[in-house]
Amino acid sequence: MTLVGENFIAPNREVEFVTYIIKEAERMFPNARQPILEGGKLSQYFPASLVPEGEPASWLWINDPEGAVTLEGYSYYVDAYVLRKSV
């Protein structure tokens, strides 16, 4: 059971708590953050008919907050573009 499940942490604060755990783990073990895509160029995965609209947006995606706390889940730093059809 998680601390949220036991009502020790309010459910609306769960993501904040998990984010803190992730940042602290990265501080203690900097190699914890590993890139998913080699080279980090998202544009090579765009179909030719689409182009990026503006700059990429970045956020922390927590796949499963409960799993992240119990070390059975995953979290990712995500960069994404809004795409539009090329003219």
Gaussian input, Z-matrix of N, CA and C with variables (Angstrom, degrees):
# hf/3-21g

backbone

0 1
 N
 C     1     B1
 C     2     B2     1     A1
 N     3     B3     2     A2     1     D1
 C     4     B4     3     A3     2     D2
 C     5     B5     4     A4     3     D3
 N     6     B6     5     A5     4     D4
 C     7     B7     6     A6     5     D5
 C     8     B8     7     A7     6     D6
 N     9     B9     8     A8     7     D7
 C    10    B10     9     A9     8     D8
 C    11    B11    10    A10     9     D9
 N    12    B12    11    A11    10    D10
 C    13    B13    12    A12    11    D11
 C    14    B14    13    A13    12    D12
 N    15    B15    14    A14    13    D13
 C    16    B16    15    A15    14    D14
 C    17    B17    16    A16    15    D15
 N    18    B18    17    A17    16    D16
 C    19    B19    18    A18    17    D17
 C    20    B20    19    A19    18    D18
 N    21    B21    20    A20    19    D19
 C    22    B22    21    A21    20    D20
 C    23    B23    22    A22    21    D21
 N    24    B24    23    A23    22    D22
 C    25    B25    24    A24    23    D23
 C    26    B26    25    A25    24    D24
 N    27    B27    26    A26    25    D25
 C    28    B28    27    A27    26    D26
 C    29    B29    28    A28    27    D27
 N    30    B30    29    A29    28    D28
 C    31    B31    30    A30    29    D29
 C    32    B32    31    A31    30    D30
 N    33    B33    32    A32    31    D31
 C    34    B34    33    A33    32    D32
 C    35    B35    34    A34    33    D33
 N    36    B36    35    A35    34    D34
 C    37    B37    36    A36    35    D35
 C    38    B38    37    A37    36    D36
 N    39    B39    38    A38    37    D37
 C    40    B40    39    A39    38    D38
 C    41    B41    40    A40    39    D39
 N    42    B42    41    A41    40    D40
 C    43    B43    42    A42    41    D41
 C    44    B44    43    A43    42    D42
 N    45    B45    44    A44    43    D43
 C    46    B46    45    A45    44    D44
 C    47    B47    46    A46    45    D45
 N    48    B48    47    A47    46    D46
 C    49    B49    48    A48    47    D47
 C    50    B50    49    A49    48    D48
 N    51    B51    50    A50    49    D49
 C    52    B52    51    A51    50    D50
 C    53    B53    52    A52    51    D51
 N    54    B54    53    A53    52    D52
 C    55    B55    54    A54    53    D53
 C    56    B56    55    A55    54    D54
 N    57    B57    56    A56    55    D55
 C    58    B58    57    A57    56    D56
 C    59    B59    58    A58    57    D57
 N    60    B60    59    A59    58    D58
 C    61    B61    60    A60    59    D59
 C    62    B62    61    A61    60    D60
 N    63    B63    62    A62    61    D61
 C    64    B64    63    A63    62    D62
 C    65    B65    64    A64    63    D63
 N    66    B66    65    A65    64    D64
 C    67    B67    66    A66    65    D65
 C    68    B68    67    A67    66    D66
 N    69    B69    68    A68    67    D67
 C    70    B70    69    A69    68    D68
 C    71    B71    70    A70    69    D69
 N    72    B72    71    A71    70    D70
 C    73    B73    72    A72    71    D71
 C    74    B74    73    A73    72    D72
 N    75    B75    74    A74    73    D73
 C    76    B76    75    A75    74    D74
 C    77    B77    76    A76    75    D75
 N    78    B78    77    A77    76    D76
 C    79    B79    78    A78    77    D77
 C    80    B80    79    A79    78    D78
 N    81    B81    80    A80    79    D79
 C    82    B82    81    A81    80    D80
 C    83    B83    82    A82    81    D81
 N    84    B84    83    A83    82    D82
 C    85    B85    84    A84    83    D83
 C    86    B86    85    A85    84    D84
 N    87    B87    86    A86    85    D85
 C    88    B88    87    A87    86    D86
 C    89    B89    88    A88    87    D87
 N    90    B90    89    A89    88    D88
 C    91    B91    90    A90    89    D89
 C    92    B92    91    A91    90    D90
 N    93    B93    92    A92    91    D91
 C    94    B94    93    A93    92    D92
 C    95    B95    94    A94    93    D93
 N    96    B96    95    A95    94    D94
 C    97    B97    96    A96    95    D95
 C    98    B98    97    A97    96    D96
 N    99    B99    98    A98    97    D97
 C   100   B100    99    A99    98    D98
 C   101   B101   100   A100    99    D99
 N   102   B102   101   A101   100   D100
 C   103   B103   102   A102   101   D101
 C   104   B104   103   A103   102   D102
 N   105   B105   104   A104   103   D103
 C   106   B106   105   A105   104   D104
 C   107   B107   106   A106   105   D105
 N   108   B108   107   A107   106   D106
 C   109   B109   108   A108   107   D107
 C   110   B110   109   A109   108   D108
 N   111   B111   110   A110   109   D109
 C   112   B112   111   A111   110   D110
 C   113   B113   112   A112   111   D111
 N   114   B114   113   A113   112   D112
 C   115   B115   114   A114   113   D113
 C   116   B116   115   A115   114   D114
 N   117   B117   116   A116   115   D115
 C   118   B118   117   A117   116   D116
 C   119   B119   118   A118   117   D117
 N   120   B120   119   A119   118   D118
 C   121   B121   120   A120   119   D119
 C   122   B122   121   A121   120   D120
 N   123   B123   122   A122   121   D121
 C   124   B124   123   A123   122   D122
 C   125   B125   124   A124   123   D123
 N   126   B126   125   A125   124   D124
 C   127   B127   126   A126   125   D125
 C   128   B128   127   A127   126   D126
 N   129   B129   128   A128   127   D127
 C   130   B130   129   A129   128   D128
 C   131   B131   130   A130   129   D129
 N   132   B132   131   A131   130   D130
 C   133   B133   132   A132   131   D131
 C   134   B134   133   A133   132   D132
 N   135   B135   134   A134   133   D133
 C   136   B136   135   A135   134   D134
 C   137   B137   136   A136   135   D135
 N   138   B138   137   A137   136   D136
 C   139   B139   138   A138   137   D137
 C   140   B140   139   A139   138   D138
 N   141   B141   140   A140   139   D139
 C   142   B142   141   A141   140   D140
 C   143   B143   142   A142   141   D141
 N   144   B144   143   A143   142   D142
 C   145   B145   144   A144   143   D143
 C   146   B146   145   A145   144   D144
 N   147   B147   146   A146   145   D145
 C   148   B148   147   A147   146   D146
 C   149   B149   148   A148   147   D147
 N   150   B150   149   A149   148   D148
 C   151   B151   150   A150   149   D149
 C   152   B152   151   A151   150   D150
 N   153   B153   152   A152   151   D151
 C   154   B154   153   A153   152   D152
 C   155   B155   154   A154   153   D153
 N   156   B156   155   A155   154   D154
 C   157   B157   156   A156   155   D155
 C   158   B158   157   A157   156   D156
 N   159   B159   158   A158   157   D157
 C   160   B160   159   A159   158   D158
 C   161   B161   160   A160   159   D159
 N   162   B162   161   A161   160   D160
 C   163   B163   162   A162   161   D161
 C   164   B164   163   A163   162   D162
 N   165   B165   164   A164   163   D163
 C   166   B166   165   A165   164   D164
 C   167   B167   166   A166   165   D165
 N   168   B168   167   A167   166   D166
 C   169   B169   168   A168   167   D167
 C   170   B170   169   A169   168   D168
 N   171   B171   170   A170   169   D169
 C   172   B172   171   A171   170   D170
 C   173   B173   172   A172   171   D171
 N   174   B174   173   A173   172   D172
 C   175   B175   174   A174   173   D173
 C   176   B176   175   A175   174   D174
 N   177   B177   176   A176   175   D175
 C   178   B178   177   A177   176   D176
 C   179   B179   178   A178   177   D177
 N   180   B180   179   A179   178   D178
 C   181   B181   180   A180   179   D179
 C   182   B182   181   A181   180   D180
 N   183   B183   182   A182   181   D181
 C   184   B184   183   A183   182   D182
 C   185   B185   184   A184   183   D183
 N   186   B186   185   A185   184   D184
 C   187   B187   186   A186   185   D185
 C   188   B188   187   A187   186   D186
 N   189   B189   188   A188   187   D187
 C   190   B190   189   A189   188   D188
 C   191   B191   190   A190   189   D189
 N   192   B192   191   A191   190   D190
 C   193   B193   192   A192   191   D191
 C   194   B194   193   A193   192   D192
 N   195   B195   194   A194   193   D193
 C   196   B196   195   A195   194   D194
 C   197   B197   196   A196   195   D195
 N   198   B198   197   A197   196   D196
 C   199   B199   198   A198   197   D197
 C   200   B200   199   A199   198   D198
 N   201   B201   200   A200   199   D199
 C   202   B202   201   A201   200   D200
 C   203   B203   202   A202   201   D201
 N   204   B204   203   A203   202   D202
 C   205   B205   204   A204   203   D203
 C   206   B206   205   A205   204   D204
 N   207   B207   206   A206   205   D205
 C   208   B208   207   A207   206   D206
 C   209   B209   208   A208   207   D207
 N   210   B210   209   A209   208   D208
 C   211   B211   210   A210   209   D209
 C   212   B212   211   A211   210   D210
 N   213   B213   212   A212   211   D211
 C   214   B214   213   A213   212   D212
 C   215   B215   214   A214   213   D213
 N   216   B216   215   A215   214   D214
 C   217   B217   216   A216   215   D215
 C   218   B218   217   A217   216   D216
 N   219   B219   218   A218   217   D217
 C   220   B220   219   A219   218   D218
 C   221   B221   220   A220   219   D219
 N   222   B222   221   A221   220   D220
 C   223   B223   222   A222   221   D221
 C   224   B224   223   A223   222   D222
 N   225   B225   224   A224   223   D223
 C   226   B226   225   A225   224   D224
 C   227   B227   226   A226   225   D225
 N   228   B228   227   A227   226   D226
 C   229   B229   228   A228   227   D227
 C   230   B230   229   A229   228   D228
 N   231   B231   230   A230   229   D229
 C   232   B232   231   A231   230   D230
 C   233   B233   232   A232   231   D231
 N   234   B234   233   A233   232   D232
 C   235   B235   234   A234   233   D233
 C   236   B236   235   A235   234   D234
 N   237   B237   236   A236   235   D235
 C   238   B238   237   A237   236   D236
 C   239   B239   238   A238   237   D237
 N   240   B240   239   A239   238   D238
 C   241   B241   240   A240   239   D239
 C   242   B242   241   A241   240   D240
 N   243   B243   242   A242   241   D241
 C   244   B244   243   A243   242   D242
 C   245   B245   244   A244   243   D243
 N   246   B246   245   A245   244   D244
 C   247   B247   246   A246   245   D245
 C   248   B248   247   A247   246   D246
 N   249   B249   248   A248   247   D247
 C   250   B250   249   A249   248   D248
 C   251   B251   250   A250   249   D249
 N   252   B252   251   A251   250   D250
 C   253   B253   252   A252   251   D251
 C   254   B254   253   A253   252   D252
 N   255   B255   254   A254   253   D253
 C   256   B256   255   A255   254   D254
 C   257   B257   256   A256   255   D255
 N   258   B258   257   A257   256   D256
 C   259   B259   258   A258   257   D257
 C   260   B260   259   A259   258   D258

   B1=1.4644
   B2=1.5300
   B3=1.3096
   B4=1.4609
   B5=1.5174
   B6=1.3265
   B7=1.4633
   B8=1.5157
   B9=1.3376
   B10=1.4619
   B11=1.5284
   B12=1.3358
   B13=1.4563
   B14=1.5160
   B15=1.3215
   B16=1.4610
   B17=1.5328
   B18=1.3271
   B19=1.4721
   B20=1.5231
   B21=1.3583
   B22=1.4550
   B23=1.5323
   B24=1.3279
   B25=1.4642
   B26=1.5228
   B27=1.3243
   B28=1.4666
   B29=1.5266
   B30=1.3313
   B31=1.4712
   B32=1.5244
   B33=1.3285
   B34=1.4689
   B35=1.5302
   B36=1.3363
   B37=1.4669
   B38=1.5281
   B39=1.3381
   B40=1.4576
   B41=1.5257
   B42=1.3253
   B43=1.4677
   B44=1.5260
   B45=1.3249
   B46=1.4612
   B47=1.5329
   B48=1.3051
   B49=1.4656
   B50=1.5345
   B51=1.3303
   B52=1.4702
   B53=1.5293
   B54=1.3356
   B55=1.4645
   B56=1.5257
   B57=1.3252
   B58=1.4637
   B59=1.5303
   B60=1.3175
   B61=1.4711
   B62=1.5310
   B63=1.3347
   B64=1.4630
   B65=1.5286
   B66=1.3178
   B67=1.4686
   B68=1.5311
   B69=1.3194
   B70=1.4656
   B71=1.5276
   B72=1.3243
   B73=1.4656
   B74=1.5238
   B75=1.3220
   B76=1.4618
   B77=1.5196
   B78=1.3287
   B79=1.4685
   B80=1.5268
   B81=1.3258
   B82=1.4505
   B83=1.5339
   B84=1.3152
   B85=1.4611
   B86=1.5264
   B87=1.3413
   B88=1.4688
   B89=1.5283
   B90=1.3179
   B91=1.4600
   B92=1.5194
   B93=1.3277
   B94=1.4687
   B95=1.5273
   B96=1.3146
   B97=1.4701
   B98=1.5242
   B99=1.3088
   B100=1.4587
   B101=1.5239
   B102=1.3346
   B103=1.4739
   B104=1.5313
   B105=1.3217
   B106=1.4630
   B107=1.5262
   B108=1.3238
   B109=1.4656
   B110=1.5178
   B111=1.3040
   B112=1.4586
   B113=1.5274
   B114=1.2900
   B115=1.4623
   B116=1.5170
   B117=1.3105
   B118=1.4493
   B119=1.5141
   B120=1.3258
   B121=1.4628
   B122=1.5168
   B123=1.3107
   B124=1.4609
   B125=1.5213
   B126=1.3298
   B127=1.4603
   B128=1.5273
   B129=1.3172
   B130=1.4605
   B131=1.5249
   B132=1.3254
   B133=1.4636
   B134=1.5304
   B135=1.3415
   B136=1.4595
   B137=1.5249
   B138=1.3311
   B139=1.4636
   B140=1.5364
   B141=1.3154
   B142=1.4727
   B143=1.5287
   B144=1.3292
   B145=1.4661
   B146=1.5319
   B147=1.3443
   B148=1.4597
   B149=1.5199
   B150=1.3296
   B151=1.4654
   B152=1.5288
   B153=1.3427
   B154=1.4699
   B155=1.5189
   B156=1.3180
   B157=1.4623
   B158=1.5259
   B159=1.3218
   B160=1.4572
   B161=1.5239
   B162=1.3166
   B163=1.4632
   B164=1.5302
   B165=1.3379
   B166=1.4682
   B167=1.5261
   B168=1.3178
   B169=1.4604
   B170=1.5242
   B171=1.3213
   B172=1.4614
   B173=1.5168
   B174=1.3219
   B175=1.4575
   B176=1.5169
   B177=1.3245
   B178=1.4548
   B179=1.5160
   B180=1.3203
   B181=1.4630
   B182=1.5198
   B183=1.3117
   B184=1.4619
   B185=1.5145
   B186=1.3221
   B187=1.4572
   B188=1.5217
   B189=1.3127
   B190=1.4637
   B191=1.5224
   B192=1.3383
   B193=1.4676
   B194=1.5233
   B195=1.3149
   B196=1.4676
   B197=1.5251
   B198=1.3319
   B199=1.4562
   B200=1.5128
   B201=1.3337
   B202=1.4595
   B203=1.5221
   B204=1.3283
   B205=1.4602
   B206=1.5290
   B207=1.3279
   B208=1.4688
   B209=1.5245
   B210=1.3453
   B211=1.4614
   B212=1.5244
   B213=1.3113
   B214=1.4558
   B215=1.5267
   B216=1.3135
   B217=1.4596
   B218=1.5104
   B219=1.3085
   B220=1.4520
   B221=1.5187
   B222=1.3249
   B223=1.4489
   B224=1.5210
   B225=1.3165
   B226=1.4518
   B227=1.5157
   B228=1.3455
   B229=1.4437
   B230=1.5157
   B231=1.3032
   B232=1.4581
   B233=1.5199
   B234=1.3281
   B235=1.4634
   B236=1.5138
   B237=1.3142
   B238=1.4621
   B239=1.5279
   B240=1.2961
   B241=1.4553
   B242=1.5192
   B243=1.3250
   B244=1.4575
   B245=1.5196
   B246=1.3232
   B247=1.4710
   B248=1.5156
   B249=1.3246
   B250=1.4583
   B251=1.5267
   B252=1.3247
   B253=1.4609
   B254=1.5127
   B255=1.3264
   B256=1.4641
   B257=1.5345
   B258=1.3110
   B259=1.4587
   B260=1.5062
   A1=108.86
   A2=114.83
   A3=118.73
   A4=109.92
   A5=115.13
   A6=119.70
   A7=110.99
   A8=117.01
   A9=120.48
   A10=109.19
   A11=116.72
   A12=120.91
   A13=112.59
   A14=116.56
   A15=121.10
   A16=112.17
   A17=116.46
   A18=123.52
   A19=114.31
   A20=116.73
   A21=120.06
   A22=110.74
   A23=116.54
   A24=122.09
   A25=107.13
   A26=115.45
   A27=120.13
   A28=109.51
   A29=117.85
   A30=120.73
   A31=113.60
   A32=118.20
   A33=119.49
   A34=112.28
   A35=119.11
   A36=122.83
   A37=112.01
   A38=117.26
   A39=121.44
   A40=112.32
   A41=117.48
   A42=120.56
   A43=110.22
   A44=117.03
   A45=120.74
   A46=110.12
   A47=116.64
   A48=122.46
   A49=110.73
   A50=116.54
   A51=120.98
   A52=110.25
   A53=117.68
   A54=121.35
   A55=110.49
   A56=117.09
   A57=121.33
   A58=110.55
   A59=117.56
   A60=121.50
   A61=109.87
   A62=116.95
   A63=121.24
   A64=110.47
   A65=117.25
   A66=120.42
   A67=111.17
   A68=117.37
   A69=120.83
   A70=110.70
   A71=117.89
   A72=121.14
   A73=110.15
   A74=117.76
   A75=121.45
   A76=111.54
   A77=116.52
   A78=119.85
   A79=110.00
   A80=116.70
   A81=120.89
   A82=112.37
   A83=116.70
   A84=121.33
   A85=108.35
   A86=117.34
   A87=120.77
   A88=114.66
   A89=118.52
   A90=120.78
   A91=112.87
   A92=117.40
   A93=120.70
   A94=111.27
   A95=116.62
   A96=120.66
   A97=108.52
   A98=116.02
   A99=122.23
   A100=109.53
   A101=117.89
   A102=119.77
   A103=111.00
   A104=116.39
   A105=121.31
   A106=109.36
   A107=116.44
   A108=121.33
   A109=109.40
   A110=116.50
   A111=120.46
   A112=109.59
   A113=116.43
   A114=120.75
   A115=114.24
   A116=119.16
   A117=122.65
   A118=116.51
   A119=119.15
   A120=120.98
   A121=109.61
   A122=116.22
   A123=120.38
   A124=111.75
   A125=116.84
   A126=119.81
   A127=112.99
   A128=118.43
   A129=119.55
   A130=111.93
   A131=117.47
   A132=121.26
   A133=113.12
   A134=117.79
   A135=120.98
   A136=109.62
   A137=117.98
   A138=118.82
   A139=108.45
   A140=117.29
   A141=121.55
   A142=112.34
   A143=117.51
   A144=120.59
   A145=112.93
   A146=118.17
   A147=121.48
   A148=111.12
   A149=115.38
   A150=121.65
   A151=108.44
   A152=116.95
   A153=118.93
   A154=112.14
   A155=116.50
   A156=123.68
   A157=106.72
   A158=117.58
   A159=121.00
   A160=112.85
   A161=115.03
   A162=122.58
   A163=110.51
   A164=117.34
   A165=118.83
   A166=110.99
   A167=116.22
   A168=122.61
   A169=107.49
   A170=117.54
   A171=122.09
   A172=109.69
   A173=116.21
   A174=120.86
   A175=110.00
   A176=115.89
   A177=122.68
   A178=107.82
   A179=117.11
   A180=122.10
   A181=107.59
   A182=117.11
   A183=122.49
   A184=106.67
   A185=116.07
   A186=122.10
   A187=111.48
   A188=117.19
   A189=122.12
   A190=107.70
   A191=118.96
   A192=119.96
   A193=113.13
   A194=117.65
   A195=119.98
   A196=109.97
   A197=116.35
   A198=120.40
   A199=112.41
   A200=118.01
   A201=121.24
   A202=110.54
   A203=117.56
   A204=121.42
   A205=110.58
   A206=117.11
   A207=120.60
   A208=112.11
   A209=117.05
   A210=123.86
   A211=112.94
   A212=117.71
   A213=121.90
   A214=111.81
   A215=116.87
   A216=121.12
   A217=110.23
   A218=115.60
   A219=120.37
   A220=109.92
   A221=115.59
   A222=121.83
   A223=107.76
   A224=115.80
   A225=121.06
   A226=109.67
   A227=116.20
   A228=120.84
   A229=105.62
   A230=116.48
   A231=121.41
   A232=109.88
   A233=115.48
   A234=122.47
   A235=106.60
   A236=117.30
   A237=120.01
   A238=110.04
   A239=114.73
   A240=122.73
   A241=110.13
   A242=115.87
   A243=120.28
   A244=104.85
   A245=116.92
   A246=120.75
   A247=110.79
   A248=115.83
   A249=121.80
   A250=108.12
   A251=116.19
   A252=119.59
   A253=109.62
   A254=115.42
   A255=118.90
   A256=108.66
   A257=115.19
   A258=119.95
   A259=111.10
   D1=141.48
   D2=176.92
   D3=-87.08
   D4=168.37
   D5=176.04
   D6=-62.99
   D7=-30.49
   D8=176.60
   D9=-67.81
   D10=-45.33
   D11=-179.98
   D12=-61.72
   D13=-29.07
   D14=178.45
   D15=-90.76
   D16=6.56
   D17=178.97
   D18=63.52
   D19=28.24
   D20=174.21
   D21=-88.02
   D22=-23.41
   D23=177.59
   D24=-126.77
   D25=132.68
   D26=179.02
   D27=-63.07
   D28=136.21
   D29=-178.39
   D30=-53.89
   D31=-34.51
   D32=-178.69
   D33=-73.69
   D34=-6.66
   D35=177.25
   D36=-104.89
   D37=0.81
   D38=-175.20
   D39=-60.25
   D40=-47.99
   D41=-178.00
   D42=-63.92
   D43=-38.95
   D44=177.49
   D45=-60.28
   D46=-43.09
   D47=179.80
   D48=-64.17
   D49=-46.26
   D50=179.93
   D51=-64.31
   D52=-40.07
   D53=177.82
   D54=-59.51
   D55=-41.72
   D56=177.78
   D57=-62.62
   D58=-43.08
   D59=179.85
   D60=-61.65
   D61=-43.67
   D62=-179.54
   D63=-63.14
   D64=-46.30
   D65=-179.48
   D66=-63.91
   D67=-38.23
   D68=178.64
   D69=-68.37
   D70=-38.72
   D71=176.66
   D72=-63.33
   D73=-40.14
   D74=177.99
   D75=-66.55
   D76=-35.15
   D77=177.60
   D78=-66.10
   D79=-42.52
   D80=-178.25
   D81=-74.56
   D82=-31.00
   D83=-177.18
   D84=-138.98
   D85=84.88
   D86=-175.38
   D87=-56.26
   D88=-26.40
   D89=178.98
   D90=-76.37
   D91=1.31
   D92=179.49
   D93=-64.77
   D94=-27.83
   D95=-179.72
   D96=-89.40
   D97=114.54
   D98=-178.66
   D99=-122.14
   D100=136.37
   D101=178.83
   D102=-70.40
   D103=142.77
   D104=177.47
   D105=-85.31
   D106=-42.39
   D107=-179.61
   D108=-96.02
   D109=132.24
   D110=176.47
   D111=-68.33
   D112=134.98
   D113=176.82
   D114=82.01
   D115=-19.44
   D116=176.49
   D117=69.27
   D118=15.36
   D119=-179.81
   D120=-98.39
   D121=103.15
   D122=179.22
   D123=-70.36
   D124=-29.47
   D125=-173.77
   D126=-62.17
   D127=-22.84
   D128=178.87
   D129=-70.10
   D130=-12.82
   D131=179.79
   D132=-98.79
   D133=-2.87
   D134=178.56
   D135=-72.78
   D136=140.71
   D137=168.95
   D138=-65.47
   D139=151.58
   D140=-177.22
   D141=-60.32
   D142=-23.84
   D143=-177.60
   D144=-81.20
   D145=-3.87
   D146=-178.50
   D147=-120.67
   D148=146.39
   D149=176.37
   D150=-132.68
   D151=152.34
   D152=179.80
   D153=-68.88
   D154=144.83
   D155=176.85
   D156=-109.56
   D157=97.59
   D158=179.47
   D159=85.98
   D160=-162.11
   D161=-177.10
   D162=-86.36
   D163=156.00
   D164=177.84
   D165=-68.77
   D166=149.51
   D167=174.27
   D168=-99.19
   D169=145.79
   D170=-179.77
   D171=-124.51
   D172=143.23
   D173=175.39
   D174=-158.96
   D175=165.96
   D176=175.94
   D177=-95.21
   D178=117.72
   D179=179.27
   D180=-101.30
   D181=115.79
   D182=177.41
   D183=-99.31
   D184=106.73
   D185=-175.00
   D186=-60.23
   D187=-42.74
   D188=-177.54
   D189=-150.30
   D190=98.15
   D191=-176.87
   D192=-54.10
   D193=-42.60
   D194=-179.72
   D195=-65.27
   D196=-42.01
   D197=178.63
   D198=-65.47
   D199=-34.97
   D200=179.05
   D201=-64.49
   D202=-38.48
   D203=179.59
   D204=-69.52
   D205=-36.83
   D206=-178.42
   D207=-90.87
   D208=6.58
   D209=-179.96
   D210=65.89
   D211=22.10
   D212=176.99
   D213=-111.82
   D214=2.59
   D215=-179.71
   D216=-117.43
   D217=-174.37
   D218=-177.11
   D219=-136.01
   D220=153.81
   D221=172.25
   D222=-134.29
   D223=151.20
   D224=-175.89
   D225=-138.32
   D226=146.32
   D227=166.28
   D228=-91.08
   D229=124.49
   D230=-172.72
   D231=-116.18
   D232=133.80
   D233=170.30
   D234=-116.79
   D235=131.57
   D236=-178.54
   D237=-144.30
   D238=152.39
   D239=175.90
   D240=-107.90
   D241=149.05
   D242=163.01
   D243=-83.98
   D244=129.29
   D245=-176.32
   D246=-108.41
   D247=151.29
   D248=174.29
   D249=-135.12
   D250=159.45
   D251=177.24
   D252=-67.06
   D253=138.64
   D254=177.04
   D255=-77.07
   D256=148.35
   D257=-175.47
   D258=-96.63

